[in-house]
Amino acid sequence: MRATSASALALALIAVLPRMSLECQTIRRPQPRAFRVSATPYLGPGWGGARAVATDPVGCTAVPCITHRLSASPVAGVEVHVPLPGTIALGLVLAAGRPNRVSCELSVCLARGRVTVIQGGALLLWRFRTRAPMYVGFGPAFAHVSPGPVFSQRSAATELGGLVLAAYDVRFTSAIGARLAWWNYFLAPSGVELTPSTSPRSVVWESKITAGVTFSFGSPTVRRPPRTFGG
C-alpha cells in the first residue's frame, strides 16, 4: 500500500509541478515609450502669409493689385508633450514673433511697421512606430496679431484655424535630445477695420522651420502587462 501511495503521489507531482512552473513564468519586458513628458524650447525662421488684397483707385480699379501680408521673421516658442496610450500623444505649442506688416503693389513692397504675433495650438501627435524618430500632428490653432496684420487695422486681430506639424527627433541621452520641426498654420484672416477697397483672404498659410532642444522627464520605458504561459 505504501509503495502504491508513493507512486501515485510522485505521478501527481510530476503532472502538477511543470504546470505550476509555467503558470508562474510571466514576461514583463520593458517597452520603449513612443512619447514621453517633454518640453522643447525652439527657434527658427517663420514666413508670413497674405492676409488681404485691395484695389487701387489709380492703377487697378477692377482687379486687386495690392497685397497685404506679414514679412518673414525669427520665431521662438516651446512645445510640450503629454503621452497617451500607444503611439499617440497630446502636444501643446506656443510661439511668438515680430514680423513687419508689408503692402505690395505689383513688384513694389513697403514696410508698414512691426507687429507682435502670438501663435498657439493643441495637437494630436502620432509616431509611425514606437521607435520611429519622426512624428506628425494636427489640431486647432490660433494667431493673435497686435496690432492687426493690415496697416489699417489699429486693433489686435485674432485668427483661428488649424495646425499641421512634421517633426524629427534625435536623442543624445535619455533626458536630452534635439528636434527639427516644420510647422504649417492654416488660418482665417480677420476682416475687421479694413478699408472698403480691401478684402480679406479666405485662408492664409504660414510656415516655420525650427530647431530646439528637448528635455524629457520620467522613465523612457513602460512595462508590458504580464503574459502567463501555461494552461
C-alpha positions as CSV (number, residue, x, y, z in Angstrom):
1,M,0.0,0.0,0.0
2,R,2.8,2.4,0.9
3,A,4.5,1.8,-2.4
4,T,1.3,2.3,-4.3
5,S,0.6,5.6,-2.5
6,A,4.1,6.9,-3.0
7,S,3.9,6.1,-6.7
8,A,0.6,7.9,-7.1
9,L,1.9,10.9,-5.2
10,A,5.0,11.0,-7.4
11,L,3.0,10.8,-10.6
12,A,0.7,13.6,-9.3
13,L,3.7,15.8,-8.5
14,I,5.2,15.2,-12.0
15,A,1.9,16.2,-13.6
16,V,1.3,19.3,-11.5
17,L,4.7,20.9,-10.9
18,P,5.6,21.7,-14.6
19,R,2.2,23.2,-15.0
20,M,2.6,25.3,-11.9
21,S,6.1,26.3,-13.0
22,L,4.8,27.5,-16.4
23,E,1.9,29.4,-14.8
24,C,4.4,31.3,-12.6
25,Q,6.5,32.3,-15.5
26,T,5.5,35.8,-16.6
27,I,7.1,38.2,-19.0
28,R,7.3,41.9,-18.1
29,R,9.8,43.2,-20.7
30,P,10.4,46.9,-20.8
31,Q,9.0,48.5,-23.9
32,P,10.2,52.0,-25.2
33,R,7.7,54.8,-24.9
34,A,6.6,56.4,-28.2
35,F,6.3,59.7,-26.4
36,R,7.5,61.0,-23.1
37,V,6.6,64.0,-21.0
38,S,8.8,66.6,-22.5
39,A,9.4,70.3,-23.2
40,T,11.2,71.7,-26.3
41,P,12.1,75.3,-26.5
42,Y,12.9,76.2,-30.1
43,L,14.0,78.9,-32.5
44,G,13.8,79.3,-36.3
45,P,12.6,81.4,-39.3
46,G,9.0,81.9,-40.0
47,W,7.3,83.0,-43.2
48,G,4.2,85.2,-43.1
49,G,1.2,84.9,-45.4
50,A,-1.0,87.3,-47.3
51,R,-4.0,88.5,-45.2
52,A,-5.9,90.7,-47.6
53,V,-6.0,92.1,-51.2
54,A,-7.0,95.6,-52.3
55,T,-7.7,97.6,-55.4
56,D,-6.1,100.9,-56.3
57,P,-8.2,103.8,-57.5
58,V,-5.5,104.8,-59.9
59,G,-3.8,101.6,-61.1
60,C,-6.3,98.8,-60.7
61,T,-9.9,99.6,-60.0
62,A,-11.4,96.3,-61.2
63,V,-8.8,93.7,-60.2
64,P,-7.0,93.7,-56.8
65,C,-3.3,94.5,-57.3
66,I,-2.3,95.3,-53.7
67,T,-1.4,92.5,-51.3
68,H,-1.2,93.0,-47.5
69,R,1.0,90.4,-45.8
70,L,3.3,89.8,-42.9
71,S,7.0,89.5,-43.6
72,A,9.4,86.7,-42.7
73,S,10.9,86.9,-39.2
74,P,12.5,84.8,-36.5
75,V,10.2,83.0,-34.1
76,A,10.7,81.5,-30.6
77,G,8.4,79.0,-28.9
78,V,8.0,76.0,-26.8
79,E,6.4,72.6,-27.5
80,V,5.1,70.3,-24.6
81,H,4.2,66.6,-25.0
82,V,1.9,64.7,-22.8
83,P,1.9,60.9,-23.7
84,L,-1.3,59.0,-24.3
85,P,-1.6,55.2,-24.7
86,G,0.1,53.6,-27.6
87,T,1.9,55.7,-30.2
88,I,0.0,58.9,-29.7
89,A,0.3,62.0,-27.5
90,L,-1.1,65.4,-26.8
91,G,1.0,68.3,-27.9
92,L,0.7,71.9,-26.8
93,V,2.6,74.7,-28.5
94,L,3.0,78.5,-28.0
95,A,5.3,80.7,-30.2
96,A,5.9,84.4,-30.8
97,G,7.5,86.6,-33.4
98,R,7.8,90.2,-34.6
99,P,7.3,90.5,-38.3
100,N,6.6,93.6,-40.4
101,R,3.3,94.5,-42.0
102,V,4.0,94.7,-45.7
103,S,2.0,96.1,-48.6
104,C,3.0,95.1,-52.1
105,E,1.7,96.7,-55.3
106,L,2.9,94.8,-58.3
107,S,6.7,94.4,-57.5
108,V,7.0,97.4,-55.1
109,C,6.7,96.5,-51.4
110,L,6.5,98.9,-48.4
111,A,7.0,98.1,-44.7
112,R,4.2,99.4,-42.6
113,G,5.5,98.8,-39.1
114,R,6.2,95.7,-36.9
115,V,3.5,93.7,-35.1
116,T,3.6,91.1,-32.3
117,V,2.3,87.7,-33.3
118,I,1.5,85.0,-30.8
119,Q,0.5,81.6,-32.2
120,G,-0.5,78.5,-30.4
121,G,-2.3,75.2,-30.8
122,A,-3.2,71.8,-29.4
123,L,-2.1,68.8,-31.4
124,L,-2.8,65.1,-31.6
125,L,0.6,63.6,-32.2
126,W,1.3,60.2,-33.8
127,R,4.5,58.2,-34.4
128,F,4.6,55.7,-37.2
129,R,6.2,53.2,-34.8
130,T,7.2,53.3,-31.2
131,R,10.9,53.7,-32.0
132,A,10.4,55.9,-35.1
133,P,12.2,59.3,-34.8
134,M,9.6,61.1,-37.0
135,Y,6.1,62.0,-35.9
136,V,3.3,64.1,-37.3
137,G,0.5,66.1,-35.6
138,F,-2.6,68.1,-36.4
139,G,-5.2,70.1,-34.4
140,P,-6.8,73.5,-33.8
141,A,-4.6,76.7,-33.7
142,F,-4.9,80.4,-33.3
143,A,-2.8,83.6,-34.1
144,H,-3.1,86.8,-32.2
145,V,-1.7,89.8,-34.1
146,S,-1.3,93.1,-32.3
147,P,-2.0,95.5,-33.9
148,G,-3.7,93.8,-36.9
149,P,-1.7,92.5,-39.8
150,V,-3.1,95.1,-42.3
151,F,-1.9,98.7,-41.6
152,S,-5.5,100.0,-41.4
153,Q,-6.2,97.6,-38.5
154,R,-5.3,99.5,-35.4
155,S,-6.8,97.0,-33.0
156,A,-5.5,93.5,-32.4
157,A,-6.9,90.7,-34.6
158,T,-7.3,87.0,-33.6
159,E,-7.3,84.4,-36.4
160,L,-8.5,80.8,-35.9
161,G,-7.7,77.7,-37.9
162,G,-5.6,74.6,-37.9
163,L,-2.0,73.4,-37.5
164,V,-0.2,70.6,-39.2
165,L,3.2,69.5,-37.9
166,A,6.0,67.2,-39.1
167,A,9.0,66.7,-36.8
168,Y,12.1,64.6,-36.4
169,D,13.8,63.7,-33.1
170,V,17.4,63.0,-32.3
171,R,18.2,61.5,-28.9
172,F,21.6,62.4,-27.2
173,T,20.9,60.9,-23.8
174,S,17.8,59.5,-22.0
175,A,16.8,63.0,-20.9
176,I,18.2,65.3,-23.7
177,G,17.6,65.4,-27.4
178,A,17.2,67.7,-30.4
179,R,14.1,68.3,-32.6
180,L,13.7,69.7,-36.1
181,A,10.1,70.7,-36.9
182,W,8.1,72.0,-39.8
183,W,5.0,74.0,-38.7
184,N,2.1,74.8,-41.1
185,Y,-0.6,77.2,-39.9
186,F,-3.8,77.5,-41.9
187,L,-5.8,80.5,-40.6
188,A,-8.8,82.6,-41.4
189,P,-7.8,86.3,-41.5
190,S,-9.8,88.9,-39.7
191,G,-11.8,91.4,-41.8
192,V,-12.2,94.0,-39.0
193,E,-11.1,97.6,-39.7
194,L,-10.4,97.0,-43.4
195,T,-10.9,99.8,-45.9
196,P,-13.8,99.5,-48.4
197,S,-11.4,98.6,-51.2
198,T,-9.7,95.8,-49.1
199,S,-11.0,92.2,-48.8
200,P,-9.6,89.5,-46.5
201,R,-8.2,86.3,-48.0
202,S,-10.2,83.2,-47.3
203,V,-7.2,81.3,-45.8
204,V,-3.7,82.3,-45.0
205,W,-0.9,79.7,-44.9
206,E,2.1,80.4,-42.7
207,S,5.1,78.0,-42.2
208,K,8.0,77.8,-39.9
209,I,11.1,75.6,-39.7
210,T,12.5,75.4,-36.2
211,A,15.2,73.6,-34.2
212,G,15.1,73.0,-30.5
213,V,16.5,71.1,-27.5
214,T,14.2,68.5,-26.0
215,F,14.1,67.9,-22.2
216,S,12.3,64.6,-21.3
217,F,11.1,63.5,-17.9
218,G,10.1,60.1,-16.5
219,S,11.1,56.6,-17.5
220,P,11.9,56.1,-21.2
221,T,10.2,52.6,-21.0
222,V,6.9,51.2,-19.8
223,R,6.3,47.7,-18.5
224,R,4.1,45.5,-20.6
225,P,1.2,43.7,-18.9
226,P,2.3,40.3,-17.6
227,R,1.9,37.4,-20.0
228,T,1.4,34.0,-18.4
229,F,2.4,30.8,-20.1
230,G,0.7,27.5,-19.4
231,G,-3.0,26.4,-19.2
